[in-house]
Amino acid sequence: MTSVDKRGATRAIGRRSAIKIAAGVGIAALSAPAIARRAWGAERLVVADPGGPYSKGFLEAFHKPFMQQTGIEIVGVARSAAPVAQVRAMVETKAYQWDVVYLAFAEGDLLSSTNLLDPIDTKGADYAELPPNLKNQFYSATDVFATTLGYNKDKYKANAPRTWADFWNVEKFPGRRSMRKRGYDTPEQALMADGVAPADVYKVLDTDAGWQRMFKKMDAIRKHINVWWDQGSQASQLIKSGEVDMIASYAARTQAAIDDGAPFAMSWDQGFYDHGGFSIIKGNPKAELARKYIAYTANAQRQGAFTQWLKAGPSNPGAYKYIEASLAKTLPTHPDNFKHLFEVDTKFWAKWKAKGTEMMNEWLLKG
């Protein structure tokens, strides 16, 4: 894998070197959903994931117990950050290197709209528990990730920043700041700092005037940004090293640094969330098995187990019955946190992402 999704990086894992789960490993399937066992012992599924903690989490929470229940061998491989071109090539050549693929919701939306995905079967009790916006005919979310404001609680004490307007208020909240160096996520923060309500952010940004307003607000903070981060691992390191006092970052990355001892806290106010999950590539001959596997990943207890490896919010609210309270309260979909978040508009970014990225890069080059 040459690049990764928005939360981490990992090296490539080829098919030959991928982790293979042999039958009879003796791992208990902790209250996993019931699956009718067939003579599938000779079958296998290749599941493409973002790598890093995803690979380990999927292995332990989904692959092993699913294999034990069905006898189907699971091979996990790390895929590129945005595998749209790879999926298209597989459909066109009918050479299916993957049977199940993890996609960010925007990627799944794009691929389904261009007839490159097969439908999944969203019937059953586990699927019924998923909120409507976290599943559709071609996609089932496994996890939800959020962007939030992180701050050094030792520095700010009772005078902690809560909103993006606070992040921009360098007089009331002095300190070293960091933001992400890209043309999406950052525009939402700038417009909210300028007084735009979360519900109106994309309406305002869907005009040239809205982008001009956003960059004017960015001009006001530019000289106060000490570090423009790129990879999620960099954001965690900035927090752990004490290099910054305030940061716009992924909640999971900030929480990872907190767990490692960084004196940071997060504000969920005006945070926003996106999600990722599984789909089936159009025409895949193993679509029937793939549907069974994807249905398995919707199960509440299996998703609860997944949070032990990746601190993203489960898409199934029932998962919180199986998550320790101390961990649950740090996750984006916990009710106390989720009520403060709004969903990223992936259809908006499908239209504006390329242009927004180009404009942001030009703005950054102006120094």
N, C-alpha and C positions, 0 to 999 in steps of 0.2 A: 504494500500500500504506500503510495507516494505522498498522500495528504490525508487529512482526517476531517471529521465533522467539527462543529463548532465547540466541542468540549475537550479535545485532546488529540494526541498524536501517537502513532505506533508504526512499527516497521511492517513491511509487507509479509504476508503469510501465504505461500503458494499452496496449491492443492495437495502436493505430496507432503509438505511439512505441516499441514493443518492438523489441529487436534482431532483425533478420531476416538470416538467413544465405543469401546468394545462391549459386546453383550455380556451381561452377567457381572457387572462391576460391583453390584451389591449396594448401590446407593439408594437409600430409602426415598420413595416419592412421597413427600410430606403432604398428605391430604390433597393430592393432585386430582384434577378432574378425571372422571371416568372416561376411558376410551376403549371401544371394543377392540380386542386383540385379534388380529388375523395372522395368516401365514406370511408375514412381511419380513421374516428374518433376513432375507437376501436383499431387501430394499435399503436405500439410503437417501438422505436428503442433504444437499449442500446449502448451508445457511450463511449468507453474506451479511456481515455486521460492520460497525464503524471501527472495530479494533479497540485496543486499550482495555479499560474496565468493562466495556460492553462484552468483549469476547469472554472474559472470565465470568461475568454475571450471567450471560446467556447460557454458558456451559453448565453452571451450577444450578441455576433456577429453572431452566427450561430443558436444555438438551438431555442431561443425564436422566432425570425422572421420566421424560417423554420416551426415551429409548428403553428404559426399564419396563414401561407399561406396554409398549407396542412392539419392541424388538427391532424397530427401525434404527439403523445406524445414522448418526448425525455428524456431519463434518462442518466445523465452523471455519470460515475464512474471512479475513479482513478485506473490505472493499474501499474504493476511493471515496473522497468526501462527498462528491456529487456524481453518482454513477449513472447519470442519465444517458450519456453516450454509450456506455457499456451495455446497458439494458437494450437500447435501440439496436446495437450491433448484434446482440444475441437473437433478437426477434427476426432481424433481417436474414441472418445466416442460419437460424434454427440450431445453433451450436450453444446449448444451454450450460454454461459453466456453473450457474447458481440455480437452485430450485426455489428458494425463498430469499428475499432481499429486504434488508432494513432500509427505509427511506425516511428522510425528513418529510413532513407533510407537504411542503411546497413541491418537492420532487415527485411525490406520489400523485399530487394533483396534476402536475404537468404531464406525467407519463400516462395517466388514465385518460386525459383529455386528447391525447394523440394516439389512443388505441394500442398502447404498448403493455397493458396489464390485463391479466385474467381476473374475473370476479372471485371474491372469497365468499364463503358462506357465513353470514353474520347471524344465523339462528342459534338458539340455545341460551341457557341460563347465564353463562359467563358473559356472552356478548350483550345480553339484555342489561347488564349492570353498567356498561360503558356509556358515558354521556354521548348524545348524538353527534356532537362536533368532533369526537375522537374516534369515529369509525365511519366508513362508508362502504360502498359496494366493492371497492378495490383496495381497501386499506384498513388496518386495525392498529391503533396506537398501543404501545407498550409503556411509554414513559413520557413525562412532561417536564420540560426544562424552562427556567425563567431567567430573565435579566433583572438585576436589582442594584440598589445603591449599597455599597459596603463602606464601613467607616471604622476608624480606630477608636474604640470605646474608651480607652485610657486617655486619649487626647481630648475627646469632646465631652466625656462624662455625661452629665445631665443635659448638656446643650448639644444633643446629637442631631445631625441632619436627617431629614425624613423624606424630602421630595427633591425633584430635579431642580426646582427653583433654589433650594438650599445648596445643592451642589454648585450652582452658579454664583451663590452669594459668598464671595471670597472675603468680604469684610466681616460678616458674622461668623463664618466658618473658615478661617484661614487654614492652610495646610497644603501638602503636596497631593496633586490629583492625577488620576489616570483615566483615560477613556479608550475605547476600541477604535482602531484605525480602519474604519470601513464605512461604506455609504448606506448601511441599514443598521438598525438598532440605535445608532447615534442620532439620526434625525428625529426619531420619536422622543428621545430625551430632550433634545434642544427645544422642540416645540412645546413640550409640557413645561419646560423651564420658562418659556415665554408666555405661559398662561393658557395654553390650549388644553381643553379637557381631553382625557384619554379617548373618550368616545368620538371626538372630532379630529383626532390627529391625522388620520388617513384622508379625510375629506379636505383638510387644509393642504396636506402634502401632495394632493393629486392635482396641483396647479403649479405653473412656473412661479407665481407669486408666493406660493407656500414654500417652495425651495429657497427663494430669495430671503424670505423671513427666517427660515431655518439657518442659513449661512450667516445672516446678520447676527443671530444669537450665538452662533459658533465663534464669530469674530470676537465677541465679548469675553469668551473663556479661553481662547487659544493660548495666550501667554501664561496662563495659570495651569496648563496641562504639562506636567513634568515628564510623563511617559505616555506614548501612544502604543498600546499593546496590540498584538496580532493573534497569537495562539493562546488558547485557554490556559495552558500550562504556564505561560508567562505571567498571566494575571495572578495565578496562585502564588508564584514566586515573588512577585512584587509585594504582595501582602505579607508573606512569611518573612521576607527580608527586612520589612519595615521601611521600604523605599518610598511608599506612598501612605497617605493618611486617609484617603477617600478614593473610591474606585467604582466605575460602572462596569459590572462584570456578571458572569453567570453565577447564579446562586450556588450551584454545585461546586464551582471552583472556589468561591469565597468560603463555603462551608468546609471544604477540604482543608483550607489553610487554617480555619478556626480549630478544626479537629487536631491539627498539628501544633497547636499552641499559640497561634497568632491572636493578639488581643483585639479582634474585630467583631463586629456585629453587622446585621443587615437590616435595612428598612424594606419592607414589602410594598410600601405605598408607591403607587404609580409604576410598579413593576409590570412586566409583560411576559407572556409565555408562548412557547411553540411546542411541538411534540413530534415524535418519531415512532415508526412502527413497521409492520411487515406487510409485504405485497408479493404477488406471484407474477412472474414475467409471462407475457402473452405467449400462448402456444406450448407452454412447458408440459411435457408428457407426464410429469409427476404432480400435476396440479391437484389431484385428489388427495395425495399424501400431504402436500403442502397446506391444503385447507385444514386438515386435521391438526397439523402442527401449529398453524396460526391461531386456531380456535383455542388450543392449549395455552397459548401465551396471554389470552384474555382472562384467564382464571385468577381470582383474587389472591389466593394463597401463593400461587407461583409468582405473581407480581410483588407480593410482600417480600418473598425471598430475594427477589432481584434487587431490592433497595439495600440489601446488605453489601452489595458490590458497587452499586452506582447510586448516588444520592440525588436521583431525579424522582419526581413524583409519579406514583403509579397512575395509570389511566383508569383503573377499576377502583372506585371509591371503597369497595369492600375490602381492599387490600389492607386498609388501616386496622382491621381487626387482628392482623397478624404481624404488625410492626410495633416494636417497642416505643413507648410514648416519647422517650428522649430523642429517638431518631425521627419519629413521625412529625414532630413539631418543626423540624428543619426542612421539610420537603415542600415543594411548591404547591402540590394539590391538597395539602392538609387544609381543612376548612378555614382555619384562622389565617392562613396565608393566601389561599386561593381567592378569597373574597376581595383582596386588594389588587388582583392582577387582571389585565385584559389581554385578549388573544391577538397575536401578530396576524395581520391581514396578508395572507400568503398570495392572494389574487392581486392585491395591490403591488406587492413586490415582484410578482411575475411580470408586471407591466413596467415597473420603474427601477428594478434592481441594477440592470446594466448601466443605465443612464446615471442613476444615483451614485453608483460606485465610481464612474468616470468623473463626475462633478466633485465628489469627495476627494479623490486623488489629486485633482487639479487644485483644490483648495489647500490641501496639505502641502503641495509643492510651493505654494506662495510663501510658506514659512511664517 
